[in-house]
Amino acid sequence: MNILIFLIPISILLGLTFVALCFWSINNEQYEDLDLNAEKIIFDDESLRRLNDDK
């Protein structure tokens, strides 16, 4: 039971770290363009240039 004294603060710290990293990634626009990376596989280079110019 003494191990809980160490495990509970460590788990809270890890949870807060993951929440902070999530907010950091949202604020730094990491999730801004999710569609282009999925479409890169389908289209050739010329089509990608047109997609980037449209945005």
Protein Blocks (a to p, Z undefined) as FASTA:
>chain_A
ZZmmmmmmmmmmmmmmmmmmmmmmmmnopmmpmmlmmmmmmpcfklmmmmmmmZZ
